[in-house]
């Protein structure tokens, strides 16, 4: 599970959350957002989105490996051992599908954030 930045994803999420809350509080107070605030916010969100798209496939692989190693169990087993294994595989497949959708959304978000950052840079330079 490699990421593009040196920071772990949970730290990037905390940093992105912090800059978004800072910008939001300034906007709620009626202050105009400075280009620096906008760049910092978009940059933090872009870095988080980029790293998440790198991490999500690894999470799926780890989940599948844990299932094969017997570390993933169905919380409310019904039926025999084969039913439990089938239910566990179904749940892992459901999580895998959700992770794939999240990765696709993250890729789209990161691309849009790059466009936003580029456009903001053009606005501030003119």
C-alpha positions in Angstrom: 0.0 0.0 0.0 2.2 2.8 -1.3 1.2 6.4 -1.1 2.5 9.3 -3.1 3.3 11.4 0.0 5.4 10.6 3.0 2.5 11.2 5.3 0.2 8.3 6.3 -3.3 8.7 4.9 -4.9 9.2 8.4 -2.6 12.2 8.9 -3.4 13.6 5.5 -7.1 13.2 6.3 -6.7 15.1 9.6 -4.7 17.9 7.8 -7.3 18.2 5.0 -10.1 18.3 7.6 -8.3 21.0 9.5 -7.8 23.3 6.4 -11.3 22.7 5.3 -12.7 23.6 8.7 -10.4 26.7 8.8 -11.7 27.9 5.4 -15.3 27.1 6.4 -15.1 29.1 9.7 -13.7 32.1 7.8 -16.5 31.9 5.2 -19.1 31.6 7.9 -17.7 34.7 9.7 -18.2 36.6 6.4 -14.5 36.9 5.6 -13.5 36.5 2.0 -11.3 33.5 1.3 -7.9 34.4 0.2 -6.3 32.7 -2.8 -3.7 31.2 -0.4 -6.5 29.7 1.7 -8.2 28.3 -1.4 -4.9 26.9 -2.7 -4.0 25.3 0.7 -7.5 23.7 0.9 -7.5 22.4 -2.6 -3.9 21.2 -2.3 -4.6 19.3 0.9 -7.7 17.7 -0.6 -5.9 16.8 -3.8 -3.0 15.2 -1.8 -5.5 13.2 0.3 -7.5 12.1 -2.8 -4.3 11.1 -4.6 -3.0 9.0 -1.7 -6.4 7.3 -1.1 -6.6 6.1 -4.6 -3.2 4.5 -4.1 -4.1 2.9 -0.8 -7.6 1.5 -1.6 -6.5 -1.4 -3.8 -4.0 -2.5 -1.2 -6.8 -2.6 1.4 -8.8 -4.9 -0.8 -5.8 -7.2 -1.2 -5.1 -7.2 2.5 -8.8 -8.0 3.2 -8.7 -10.9 0.8 -5.5 -12.2 2.3 -7.0 -12.0 5.8 -10.0 -13.9 4.6 -7.8 -16.7 3.2 -5.8 -16.8 6.5 -9.1 -17.2 8.4 -8.9 -13.8 10.1 -12.2 -12.6 8.6 -15.3 -14.2 10.0 -19.0 -13.6 9.6 -20.4 -11.9 12.7 -23.7 -13.7 12.7 -23.1 -17.2 11.2 -26.1 -19.1 10.0 -25.8 -22.6 8.6 -22.8 -24.8 8.2 -19.1 -24.0 7.7 -19.5 -23.7 4.0 -22.3 -21.2 4.4 -20.1 -19.1 6.7 -17.3 -19.2 4.2 -19.6 -18.2 1.4 -21.0 -15.4 3.4 -17.6 -14.1 4.3 -16.5 -14.2 0.6 -19.7 -12.3 -0.3 -19.0 -9.6 2.3 -15.4 -9.3 1.1 -16.7 -9.0 -2.5 -19.1 -6.3 -1.4 -16.3 -4.4 0.4 -14.1 -4.8 -2.7 -16.8 -3.3 -4.9 -17.3 -0.4 -2.5 -13.5 0.2 -2.4 -13.4 0.1 -6.2 -16.1 2.7 -6.4 -14.4 4.8 -3.8 -11.1 4.6 -5.8 -12.9 5.7 -9.0 -14.5 8.6 -7.2 -11.2 9.5 -5.7 -9.5 9.5 -9.1 -12.3 11.8 -10.5 -12.1 14.1 -7.5 -8.3 14.3 -7.7 -8.5 15.2 -11.4 -11.1 17.9 -10.7 -9.0 19.3 -7.9 -6.0 19.6 -10.2 -8.1 21.5 -12.7 -9.4 23.8 -9.8 -5.9 24.4 -8.6 -4.6 25.2 -12.1 -7.6 27.6 -12.7 -7.1 29.3 -9.3 -3.4 29.7 -10.2 -4.4 31.3 -13.5 -6.8 33.7 -11.7 -4.3 34.8 -9.1 -1.6 35.4 -11.7 -3.7 37.6 -13.9 
